[in-house]
Amino acid sequence: MSKSVIPEGYKSALNIYDTQRAIVLVKRIFEDTLSGALSLQRVSAPLFVYPESGLNDNLNGVERPVEFDIPSTHKTAQIVHSLAKWKRMALHKYGFSLGRGLYTDMNAIRRDEETDNLHSVYVDQWDWEKIISKEDRNTEFLKETVKTIVGAICDTQKTLMNIYPLLRFPLSREVSFVTTQELEDMYPDLTPKQRETAYVKTHPTTFVMQIGDKLKSGEIHDGRAPDYDDWTLNGDLIFFNEILGEAFEVSSMGIRVDDKTLTRQLKIRGMENMAALPFHKMVLNGELPLTMGGGIGQSRLCMLLLNKAHIGEVQASVWDEDTLKLCKEKSVELL
């Protein structure tokens, strides 16, 4: 049974031809705006890595990476889940200086993803990372960076709406910051996703902070790997999606672990054995720069700015038969 839902009366503001043109515009405008605002340089990035490098993102620790053998190297490689750790290594390898960073196209396959309006087994995002100082490892610096990213998104939308007047639902530049524990205190009887939607209805641009560690209830708000974000200095950027009437995550980001937080978080997850991997050794030995970074969903952002009801309207992927049937019945054109 399809988990996708097409709202009653939904009709795309743009036809499929204009949708393709608008996707190109969103990506071009946003890349230029974001890279200028955060002092980022575009770089090339891998589609796959060796698992023994420790560079692949373990996500929640249960998702199966897509693997394949490479006869010429006599090794097995994995399609990346994300580039969270690779980016930090690249900043070190390429000799980036303090205050500067990189961004890249990240394309991934998450085979165990449950597909619906927002989720696909194909993931495309802008992965970015920049070098920060020890003094910048604080909540205020994180908040200022979030505001900069929101500004880049809103500037992109403004340009797009001038070109395509049929597009509606301008986003709010005013960001509300709330922790996962504050959300649990406010809405103890709701699920984490329901809490986000309840909050974002009255705070349409929200950054939910401190994701990964246990809440007072003993539960976690959402999964985070223990070896890239500092769970006290991270979060998700969420907008209220007027088409779907729910919280809509566009970006996950944070200040990265240092030696102390990496040790602590690996212990909490019972994954101390990972400390022996090359990447983790470099963090623990202080050989990698202090950084912050995140991923910004390309299809997610296009879906939001182009007023689309389903992510398949802005990316080419594969879908179950029920979803294909539903979208055909509702005249929703999937790419």
N, C-alpha and C positions, 0 to 999 in steps of 0.2 A: 504493500500500500504506500502511495506517495506521501511524503511528509511535507510536500510543498503545498502552499495555499495561495490562490489568486484572489485578491479582494474583489468583492462584488462591484461590478461596474468599472473595473480597471481597464484603461486603454492607454497604451504607450503614447507619450507626448510626441515622440519622434518615430518616423518610419525606419525600416531597417537600414536603408542607405544613409540617412542622416545620422542614425545611431553610430554607424561605423566611422563616419567623419568626426562626430563629436567625441568618440573614444580617443581618436588620435589627438584631438585638441586638448582634452583633459590631461592626457599623459605628457604632452609637450609643454603645456603651460605650467602644470604643477611641478614637473621636474625642474624647470628653470627657476620657478619661484622658490621652491624648497631649497635647492642647492645654493642659491644666492643668500637666502636668509640664515642658513646654518653653516655656511662656508664649507660646502661639500664638493668633492671631485668625483666624477663618474669613473668607475673602474669595471673591468671584466670580472666575472665570478664563475665558480664551477657549478655544474649541474649535478656532479656526483663526487664523492670523497671515499677514501678508505675508512672502514669502521674503526680500525685500530688507531687512527689518528685522534679520535675523541672529538672531532670537529662537527659531527652531525648532531642535530638537535634531537634529544630524546623525547621531546614534547611531554606527555604524561607518563612515559615509561612503558606504555602498553601497545602503542601504535607500531605496526610492522613496517619497516622501511622496504622499499622496492630494491632488491639486490640482483646483481648479475655478475657473471664471471668475465674476466678479461684474459683471454689466453696468452696474450703477449707479455703480461706482467705476472701471470700465475697467481693472481689475487682476485678477491671479490670486492666490488665497489657498491656503494649505496647511493641512490638518488637522495639528495638532501631533503630534509623536512623544513629546514630554514638555514640561514647563514649566520645565526646569532654569534657563534664562536669563531667561525672563519673570518668574519670582518675584523675582529679584534686582532687576530693573528696577522691579517693583511696590513693593518695600520702600522704594526711593528715592522713587518717585512719591508714595506714600501717607504718607510722613513717619514711618515707624516709628523707634523709638528703640533704642539699644543694649540688647541682651539680650532684645528682643522680636521676634516673627516672625509669620508667616502660614502657614495651611494651606488647601488647597482640594481639591476633587474634580478629578482629571485624567482625562479620557476621550480615548482616542486610537484611531486605526486604523493598524496596522502591517501593510500589505498583503503584505510579503515574509516575514513570520514563518512559520517552519516549525511547523505545529501538532502538538501531542502532548499528553501528560497535563498539562503545565505551561504550555503556550504556546497563545495564541489570537491571531487578528488583531485582536481587540478588547482593549484594555488599559484597566484602571481602577485608579487608585491614589490614595492621599493624597500630594499633593506638598506639602512643607513647606520653609520657609526662614526663617532668623533672622539678625539682625545680631550680629556678634561683634567683639571688639576685636583689634587687631594682636597683642596678647599671647596671645590664645586660639588663634592659628594654630599649634597644636602637637598632637602625638600624644596626649598625656594628656587634653586637652580633648575630642578626638574620641572617645577610649575612654569617658570619663564620659558623653558623650551617647549612645553606643551602649548602655551599661548602663541608662540611663534609658528608652530605647525598648524594650529587652528587658523591663524591669519593667512597662511599660504593656501589653505583649503578654501577659505571664504573669498580670497582674491581670485582664485581660479574659478569659483562659481560665479562671481560677479561678471567676469569676462565672458563666460559661457552663456549666461542668461542674456547678455547684450546681443549675442550672435543668434541665439535660439530663444525668442521671446515666449514660446509656449512652455518653457521650463518654469516651474514654480518652486515654492517652499524654500525661501532663502534661509540659510543657516545662521545661528546666533554666534557672534564672535565672543560673547561673554561666557567664560568657562567656569563651571562650578566644580570644585574639588571635594571629593568625599572618599573616606576610607571604606574598605570592605567591612570592618567592624562596625563603623557607624551605620552602614546599610543594614547589617544584621540586627543592630539595636533598634533601628527604626521599623524594620519589617521582619520580625522574628519568625513569623509563620509562613513566609514566602520562600520560594527557591531563589538562589542567587540571580538567575535570569529574570525572574519576576520582580525581584528587588530593584534591579537595574531599570526595568521598564517603568515601575512605579515612580522611581526618583526622576528619571529623565523626562517624564511627561511634564513636569514643572521646572525642570532644569535641562533644556533641550540640547545643550552642549556640556558634557560632563566628563571628567577624568576620574575614574575609579582607581584609587591608590591602594598599595600594599596587598598584592595578590601572590599567593603561594603558600604562606604559612597558615597554621590552624587558627580558627576563630575561637571565641569563648565557648561556642557550642561544641567544639572538637572537630568541626567540619572545615573544609577549605572552600573559599569562594569559587576558585577555579584553579586548574592545574598549571603549574609552572615548573620547568626543569630547575634543578638546584644549582646549575653551574654557569648560568649567564647573568640573569637579573638578580640584583639585591632585592629580596622580597620586601624590604622596608622602603625601597626607593624606586618603585616601579608602578605600572598601572596600565589601564586600557582607556583609550579615547573613544567615547560613545556619543552618538548623536541620536535625537529622536527622529525615526523614519516616519514621515507623514503618510507615505503610501501604505506601509505595513502596520503602522500604529504601534511600534515597539522599539525597544532599545536596539541600536545598530552600531556594532563595534567596527571601527575603521582601522585602528592601530593599537598594537601592543608595544610597549617601550619601557625603558628604565635605565637607571644607572647600574653598571655591571658590578659583579662581585669583585672584591679584593681578596687577599689571602684569608682574612679572618672570616668574612661572610661565606666564602666558598667552603671552608672547613666546617662551619656551623651548619650550613644547609645540606651538605653531603651527609653529615651525621644524622640530621633530622629524617632524611629519606632513606637512611640505611644503605647509602651508596658510597661509602668511604673507599671502596676498591677503585673508584674512578680517579682517585688522586694520583694513581700511578700512570695515567695516560699523558702523552706529551703535552697537550694543551693545558691540562690541569696542573701539571708540574710547573709550567712556566708562570701561571698565575700565582701559585703558592710560593714560588721563588722570587716573585716581584720582577720577572723578566718582561712582562707585557705591560703596555701603558694602561693607565686608568681611563676608562671610556664610558660613554653612554650611547645608546642606540635603540633601534626598534625596526619594526616592519609596518609598512602602510599598504593596505590591500589595494591593488590596482583595480581589480574588478569590483571590489566593495565600493571604492570611491566613485568609480564610473556609475555604478548602480545607483548610488545615493544622489549624485549630481544630475544624472539623466532621468531621475524620477522613475526608475524601473522597479518592477515587483519581483523579478527573479534574476538571480545572478547569471543564469544561462542566456539572458538577453544581451549580456555584454562580454561573454567569453565563450569560446568553443570548447565543450567538454562532452562527457557521455552521461546519459541519464537512464533511469529505469523506465520501463514501459508505462507505468502508471503516471509518472511525471510527464512523459511525452504526450500521453493521451489527454491529461488535464490541460496542459498548455495549448494543445490543438483545439480543444473544446472552448477555451477562453480566448482564442485568437491571440495567444502570446507567442511571438516568434523567437525561438531559441536559435542562437548562432551555431 
